[in-house]
Amino acid sequence: MSLLPSQPPPAPAHDPVPDSNFFDCRLTRGEGWILVYTLISAMALQCEPVLKSVFAYPLIIAMAILGWLSPFSGMFYIACAQSLPFPEHAPFNPAQLGVLTWLVVALLRYRGLRFHGIKHLLVYLPFLLWMELLWDDPIPVFSLKSEYAKAIMYMVIACQLINESKGRHLKSLMGLCLGALMVTNAYWGAALGLPIQLSDWGGARQEFTRLGGARADSIMVWPPTLMGAFGIVGIAFSVLTRAPSRQTSVLKWLACAVFLLSLPPLLGTMSNAAYLGWSLMLGWTLWLMHILHIRGRLPIQLARNVVGALLMFACAMVICYQTDTLNIRSRMHALKITYAEQSEEFGLAASRSLDWQYSIKSIASHPVTGRAFAEDTEEAPPGYLPSMPGEHMGNFFSHNVFLDIGRQTGLPGAAMLLIFFFYPLVRLWRRRQFDRYMAFMLAHFALTLFWMVLSFPFYKTFWAFWILACIAGDPIPPPARTLRAAS
């Protein structure tokens, strides 16, 4: 049993990877069964009785081992592990467990490791060197225990998986997006009456609590949901621009399903960023379609199907709003009142306004080296304690990764990080093949929103996506065997 028809046998090792592989999103029979097991296990682990049982950790270990058996399931596990609940006294969390199992499984499964495209990581090196120069943390930047090393490790793992995909970059992205969408499992499980305890961290919005997941809070639900939903839409769009096939039909319905099912969990977060982010993502999608229309790359039938789907979606939303299904209308009204109160007190960006204002003030006081060598106390927004002299940051987050880095390492560090972050997007944009890379541009935009309003730069899904987008933008498909390490 598989979600899509089985893919053809891989090309011989000495042959170049055919470009047609890029649009091949079909799953093998084995990948289909791994996906079924992973979906069931991911939902089961959301439930309190299963999570507290002796079966919980073996389920996660099996998910990790099975995940590394194929590029699709491996990328799925990388994203899924970010929000996967795990037992309280487990020796390793799912992400750490993934690192521990990857090398053994990869060597046994592929009998070697290939890292074509890892050279793109050099774009990150100037920033790391600058951080190391200014860093006075007990854990050095280049230490294996640092968060930077852990993030790069997942970039290396993703690079190996991408090489084994033999050019099936859309399929790898599909695995990453579907894994990211597993963050919505807890919401739908609770809605179905399963014994799931949703996180309500972050305070209430009027009479409503902010619904998160079993492990992720409401703030960490909307970024992967936006990336997953719109990434799948972009994948379906790219494949649909090609000749009709069975996989186009399956992907079309998959895109419609995830687009509809992702919205209620987003609304449940009661987050201004989630609501605004969804609107911006929809606008970005329509803008890319407009560019394709101008360039004559948008098939008429596909355009009609998209318009029809949007009209049906709008009608469904109107019905749900009028009937207050899943408290959609009530929650939107409560958030509107809360935002009005916050914007009146803090500014247009609501509670983020003060954090950004004080962050910019801190950067302006030490624009070259940040606060690495500051001898004065950093001023913090009301309600926060100011930092002691010599600390990189005060006792508050900027809720913007670039501002956080600017406070730590000055404008040079922030500029280097900006170059690194947008490097794959610039390369894809220069290719001018928007129908081919639409899914990557949508996913990157979702991650941009994530970094602009939150302070979580070490999100493993981003690092896996970054190297995938870089390799997907390479102008010439790599040969089937480029770098091999003896097992």
C-alpha positions in Angstrom: 0.0 0.0 0.0 1.4 3.4 -0.9 0.1 7.0 -1.1 1.3 7.3 -4.7 2.2 4.8 -7.4 5.6 3.1 -7.0 8.5 5.0 -8.7 10.7 3.4 -11.4 14.0 1.7 -10.5 16.8 4.3 -10.0 19.2 5.1 -12.8 22.5 3.2 -13.0 25.3 4.6 -10.8 27.3 5.9 -13.8 24.3 7.8 -15.4 23.5 11.4 -14.7 20.3 12.0 -12.7 17.5 12.8 -15.1 15.9 16.2 -14.6 12.5 14.6 -14.7 13.2 13.2 -11.3 12.8 16.6 -9.8 9.0 16.4 -10.3 8.7 12.8 -9.3 6.8 12.7 -6.0 5.7 9.0 -6.1 6.3 6.9 -3.1 7.6 3.4 -3.2 5.6 0.7 -1.4 8.1 0.7 1.5 7.8 4.4 1.9 4.1 4.1 1.9 4.2 1.6 4.8 6.7 3.7 6.7 4.5 6.8 6.3 1.5 4.9 7.6 3.4 3.6 10.6 4.8 7.1 11.3 1.4 8.8 11.0 -0.2 6.3 13.5 2.8 6.5 15.9 2.9 10.3 15.8 -0.8 10.5 16.6 -0.5 7.8 19.3 2.3 9.7 21.1 0.1 12.7 21.4 -2.2 10.7 23.8 -1.4 10.8 27.5 -1.9 7.0 28.1 0.5 6.0 25.3 3.1 8.7 26.1 3.3 7.5 29.7 3.5 3.8 28.8 6.5 1.7 28.3 5.8 1.6 24.5 6.4 5.3 24.0 10.2 5.4 23.6 10.4 2.2 21.5 7.8 3.8 19.1 10.1 6.9 18.7 13.2 4.7 18.2 11.4 2.7 15.5 10.3 6.0 13.9 13.9 7.3 13.7 15.3 4.0 12.4 12.6 3.6 9.7 12.8 7.3 8.8 16.5 7.1 7.7 15.7 4.2 5.3 14.6 6.6 2.6 15.2 10.3 1.8 11.4 11.0 1.9 10.8 9.4 5.3 14.1 10.9 6.6 13.1 14.4 5.8 9.6 13.6 7.3 11.3 12.5 10.6 13.5 15.6 10.8 10.5 17.9 10.7 8.2 15.7 12.8 10.8 15.3 15.5 10.6 19.0 16.3 7.1 18.7 17.8 7.0 15.0 18.6 6.2 14.4 22.4 8.5 12.1 24.3 8.5 10.5 27.8 9.6 12.8 30.6 12.5 10.7 31.7 13.7 9.6 28.2 17.5 9.7 27.8 17.3 11.5 24.5 14.7 13.7 22.8 13.5 12.7 19.2 16.0 15.1 17.5 19.0 13.8 19.6 17.8 10.2 18.9 17.8 11.0 15.2 21.4 11.9 15.3 22.4 8.8 17.2 20.6 6.4 14.8 21.3 8.2 11.5 25.0 7.3 10.9 24.5 3.6 11.6 21.3 3.3 9.5 22.8 5.3 6.7 26.0 3.2 6.4 24.1 0.0 6.5 21.3 1.1 4.2 23.4 3.0 1.6 26.8 1.5 2.2 28.4 4.9 2.0 27.8 8.6 2.5 27.5 11.2 -0.2 27.5 15.0 0.5 27.3 16.6 -2.9 26.3 20.3 -2.3 27.7 20.6 1.2 29.9 23.3 -0.1 27.0 25.7 0.2 27.6 25.6 3.9 30.7 27.8 3.4 28.2 30.7 3.1 27.6 30.3 6.8 31.3 30.2 7.7 31.9 34.0 7.9 29.1 34.4 10.4 30.4 31.5 12.5 33.9 33.0 12.6 32.5 36.4 13.6 30.5 34.8 16.3 33.5 32.9 17.6 35.6 36.1 17.6 33.0 37.9 19.9 31.6 34.9 21.8 32.4 34.6 25.5 30.0 31.8 26.3 31.4 28.8 28.2 30.5 26.6 25.2 32.4 27.8 22.1 30.6 28.2 18.8 32.6 25.4 17.2 32.1 23.0 20.1 30.1 19.8 19.3 27.9 20.8 22.3 26.9 24.2 20.9 23.6 24.8 19.3 25.3 25.8 16.1 27.0 22.4 15.8 23.8 20.6 16.4 22.0 22.6 13.7 24.8 22.0 11.2 24.7 18.3 12.0 21.1 18.2 10.8 22.1 20.1 7.7 24.7 17.3 7.0 22.1 14.6 7.6 19.7 16.3 5.2 22.5 16.7 2.6 23.1 12.9 2.7 19.4 12.2 2.3 19.1 14.7 -0.6 21.9 13.0 -2.4 20.2 9.6 -2.0 17.0 11.0 -3.5 18.7 11.2 -6.9 17.3 14.6 -7.8 13.8 14.1 -6.4 13.9 17.4 -4.6 10.2 18.0 -4.6 9.6 14.7 -3.0 12.2 15.5 -0.3 10.4 18.8 0.3 7.1 17.0 0.5 8.5 14.8 3.2 9.7 17.8 5.2 6.3 19.6 4.8 4.3 16.6 5.8 6.5 16.1 8.8 6.0 19.7 9.8 2.3 19.3 9.6 2.4 16.7 12.3 2.4 19.6 14.8 -1.4 19.8 14.1 -2.0 16.2 15.2 -2.7 17.1 18.8 -5.3 19.7 17.8 -7.3 17.2 15.7 -6.8 14.4 18.1 -8.3 16.5 20.9 -11.1 17.6 18.6 -11.9 13.9 18.0 -12.1 13.3 21.8 -8.7 11.5 22.3 -7.0 11.8 25.7 -4.7 14.6 24.6 -3.5 17.5 26.8 -3.0 20.6 24.6 -0.6 23.3 25.7 -2.3 26.5 26.8 0.9 28.5 27.5 0.9 32.2 26.5 -2.1 33.5 28.4 -5.7 33.9 27.3 -7.3 36.0 24.6 -10.5 37.2 26.3 -12.3 34.0 27.3 -10.3 31.7 25.1 -7.0 30.0 25.8 -4.3 29.8 23.2 -4.2 26.2 21.9 -0.9 24.6 21.1 0.1 21.0 20.7 1.0 18.2 23.1 4.6 19.3 23.1 4.7 22.6 21.2 3.0 25.7 22.5 0.7 27.9 20.4 3.7 30.0 19.3 5.5 27.0 17.8 2.4 25.6 16.1 1.8 28.2 13.4 5.3 28.4 11.7 5.5 24.7 10.7 1.8 24.6 9.9 2.3 27.5 7.4 5.4 26.0 5.9 3.8 22.5 5.6 0.4 23.6 4.2 1.7 26.1 1.6 4.7 24.0 0.8 2.4 21.1 -0.2 0.2 23.5 -2.2 3.4 24.7 -4.0 4.5 21.1 -4.7 1.1 20.2 -6.2 1.2 23.4 -8.3 4.6 22.6 -9.7 3.6 19.0 -10.6 0.3 20.1 -12.1 2.1 22.4 -14.5 3.5 19.2 -16.1 1.7 16.5 -18.1 -1.4 15.1 -16.2 -0.7 11.8 -14.4 -2.0 9.8 -11.5 0.3 11.6 -9.1 -1.1 15.0 -10.2 -4.5 13.9 -9.2 -3.4 12.6 -5.8 -1.3 15.7 -5.1 -4.2 17.9 -6.0 -6.4 16.4 -3.4 -3.6 16.2 -0.9 -3.0 19.9 -1.3 -6.7 20.7 -0.8 -6.9 18.5 2.3 -3.9 20.0 4.1 -4.9 23.5 3.2 -8.3 23.1 4.8 -7.2 21.0 7.7 -4.4 23.4 8.7 -6.6 26.4 9.2 -8.5 25.4 12.4 -5.3 24.7 14.3 -3.9 28.1 13.2 -7.0 29.8 14.4 -6.8 27.9 17.6 -3.4 29.5 18.4 -5.0 32.9 18.9 -1.8 34.4 17.6 -1.6 37.7 15.7 1.4 36.4 13.8 -0.5 33.2 12.8 -3.4 35.1 11.4 -1.2 37.8 9.6 1.2 35.1 8.4 -1.6 33.1 6.8 -2.8 36.2 5.0 0.7 37.1 3.8 1.4 33.5 2.6 -1.8 33.5 0.6 -0.9 36.9 -0.9 2.6 35.6 -1.8 1.1 32.5 -3.4 -1.2 34.6 -5.6 1.7 37.0 -6.5 3.8 34.1 -7.7 0.9 32.8 -9.7 0.5 36.3 -11.2 4.2 36.3 -12.2 3.6 32.9 -13.9 0.6 34.3 -15.7 2.6 37.3 -17.0 5.3 34.9 -18.3 2.8 32.6 -20.0 3.7 29.7 -17.7 0.3 29.3 -16.0 -1.9 26.8 -17.8 -5.5 28.0 -18.3 -7.0 24.9 -16.8 -4.8 25.1 -13.7 -5.7 28.7 -13.2 -9.4 27.8 -13.4 -9.0 25.0 -10.9 -7.2 27.3 -8.5 -9.9 30.0 -8.7 -12.6 27.3 -8.3 -10.8 25.9 -5.2 -10.4 29.3 -3.7 -14.1 30.1 -4.2 -15.0 26.8 -2.6 -12.7 27.5 0.3 -14.1 31.0 0.8 -17.7 29.5 0.9 -16.6 26.9 3.4 -15.0 29.6 5.6 -18.2 31.8 5.4 -20.3 28.8 6.5 -17.9 27.9 9.4 -17.8 31.5 10.5 -21.5 32.0 10.4 -22.2 28.8 12.3 -19.2 29.4 14.7 -17.8 25.9 13.9 -14.9 25.0 16.3 -15.4 28.5 17.8 -13.9 30.1 14.7 -16.0 33.2 14.8 -15.7 33.6 18.6 -11.9 33.2 18.6 -11.4 35.6 15.7 -13.6 38.2 17.5 -11.7 37.7 20.8 -8.3 38.1 19.0 -9.5 41.2 17.3 -10.4 42.8 20.7 -7.1 41.7 22.2 -5.1 43.1 19.3 -6.9 46.4 19.5 -6.0 46.7 23.2 -2.4 45.8 22.6 -1.9 48.0 19.6 -3.4 51.0 21.5 -0.9 50.3 24.4 2.2 49.2 22.5 1.9 50.1 18.9 1.0 48.6 15.5 3.0 45.4 16.1 1.2 44.9 19.4 3.4 43.3 22.1 6.3 43.0 19.7 6.6 46.8 19.3 8.5 47.4 22.6 10.8 44.4 22.1 11.8 45.6 18.6 12.1 49.2 19.7 14.5 48.4 22.6 16.4 45.9 20.4 17.1 48.5 17.8 18.1 51.0 20.5 20.6 48.4 21.9 22.1 47.7 18.4 22.4 51.5 17.8 24.4 51.8 21.1 27.0 49.2 19.9 26.6 48.8 16.1 30.0 47.2 15.3 30.5 44.5 18.0 27.1 44.4 19.5 27.1 44.0 23.3 30.0 41.5 23.4 32.4 44.1 25.0 29.7 46.4 26.4 30.5 47.8 29.8 27.1 49.4 30.4 23.8 47.8 31.3 21.5 47.0 28.4 18.2 48.7 28.7 15.2 46.3 28.6 11.5 46.8 27.9 9.2 47.4 31.0 8.6 44.2 32.8 12.1 42.7 32.0 15.2 42.8 34.1 18.1 44.7 32.4 21.2 42.7 31.6 24.5 42.9 33.5 27.5 44.6 31.8 29.3 42.3 29.4 26.4 40.1 28.6 25.5 39.5 25.0 21.8 40.0 25.5 19.4 41.3 28.2 16.8 39.2 29.9 14.4 39.5 26.9 14.1 38.1 23.4 13.8 40.5 20.4 11.2 38.2 18.8 13.3 38.6 15.7 16.3 36.4 15.0 18.2 39.1 13.1 17.7 41.7 15.9 18.8 39.1 18.5 22.0 38.5 16.5 22.4 42.3 16.0 22.4 42.8 19.8 24.9 40.0 20.2 27.3 40.7 17.3 26.4 44.1 15.9 25.4 45.0 12.4 28.2 42.9 10.7 26.9 39.8 12.4 23.3 40.5 11.4 24.4 41.3 7.8 26.2 38.0 7.5 23.2 36.1 8.9 21.0 37.9 6.4 23.2 36.8 3.5 23.2 33.2 4.8 19.4 33.1 5.3 18.4 34.5 1.9 21.2 32.8 -0.1 19.0 29.9 -1.4 16.0 32.1 -2.2 18.2 34.5 -4.2 19.7 31.6 -6.2 16.2 30.2 -6.9 14.8 33.6 -7.9 17.6 34.1 -10.4 16.7 30.9 -12.1 13.3 32.5 -13.1 11.6 29.1 -13.1 8.8 30.0 -10.7 6.6 27.1 -11.7 9.5 24.7 -10.8 10.5 26.4 -7.5 7.2 27.7 -6.3 7.1 25.3 -3.3 10.6 26.3 -2.2 9.7 30.0 -2.4 6.6 29.5 -0.4 8.3 27.4 2.3 11.2 29.9 2.5 8.7 32.8 3.0 7.0 30.9 5.8 10.4 30.4 7.5 11.1 34.1 6.9 8.0 35.1 8.9 9.1 32.6 11.6 12.5 34.3 12.0 11.0 37.8 11.8 8.7 37.4 14.8 10.3 34.7 16.9 13.7 34.0 18.5 14.3 30.3 17.5 17.2 30.2 15.0 18.0 26.5 15.8 14.8 25.0 14.4 16.1 21.8 12.7 13.5 21.9 9.9 14.9 25.2 8.7 18.4 23.9 8.5 17.3 20.8 6.5 15.2 23.0 4.2 18.1 25.5 3.7 20.5 22.8 2.3 17.7 21.2 0.3 16.8 24.6 -1.4 20.5 25.2 -2.1 21.0 21.9 -3.8 17.7 22.1 -5.7 18.9 25.4 -7.1 22.1 23.9 -8.6 21.9 24.5 -12.4 23.2 21.0 -13.3 21.8 17.8 -11.7 24.6 16.1 -9.9 25.9 12.7 -11.0 24.5 9.6 -9.3 27.8 9.0 -7.4 29.9 12.1 -6.5 31.5 11.5 -3.1 31.5 8.1 -1.4 32.8 7.2 2.0 33.6 3.6 2.7 31.3 2.0 5.1 
